[in-house]
Amino acid sequence: MSSPAPAGVTVFLTGLSGAGKSTIADALVAQLEAEDRPVTVLDGDVVRTHLSSELDFSREHRDLNIRRIGFVAGEVVRHGGIVVVAAIAPYEEAREQARELVERHGRFLLVHLSTPLEVCEDRDVKGLYARARAGEITGFTGIDDPYELPARPDLVIDTSVTPLAESVARIRAAVQAAQNGAPAPVA
């Protein structure tokens, strides 16, 4: 008798711009794919280009974008897939709505990348923080728009003090536990 297929799971990486979401997502996906595990990636910038291009950055539209991500992730999880989301997702209510959409079908792991704002600004290769501080960009998360700290993160990782390999290892352990039906780790 074969063992049951692992449960579907979404790893939802959230944090400020420059916190390390895409870097961790890329490393996590590379490791999973090296094991022949199919992974769906929902990167916030890519989703905005292909699924939410008509949306602006108002709170209403940011929330709608995150709900769309949650819906797509839930559909992949429903079929036993692994989804890695990398999105700022600044508002708690929208993150919780995404969680609800995924948990109808499988597991949802919210990973808060709690990297300090100063570090994120130092990493800013696109110069977005500088432009926001100069008033050239308005509604920029962390500068003149809030980032609401997650109330129920499954993991909290500060990438300014946690090396990439350790960050990925912690997330992989949480994914493995989730797929085996274990309770989510304590943040």
Secondary structure, DSSP 8 states (H G I E B T S, - for coil): --------EEEEEEESTTSSHHHHHHHHHHHHHHTT--EEEEEHHHHHHHT-TT--SSHHHHHHHHHHHHHHHHHHHHTT-EEEEE-----HHHHHHHHHHHHTTSEEEEEEE---HHHHHHH-TT-HHHHHHTTSS-S-BTTTB-----SS-SEEE-TTTS-HHHHHHHHHHHHHHHHTT------
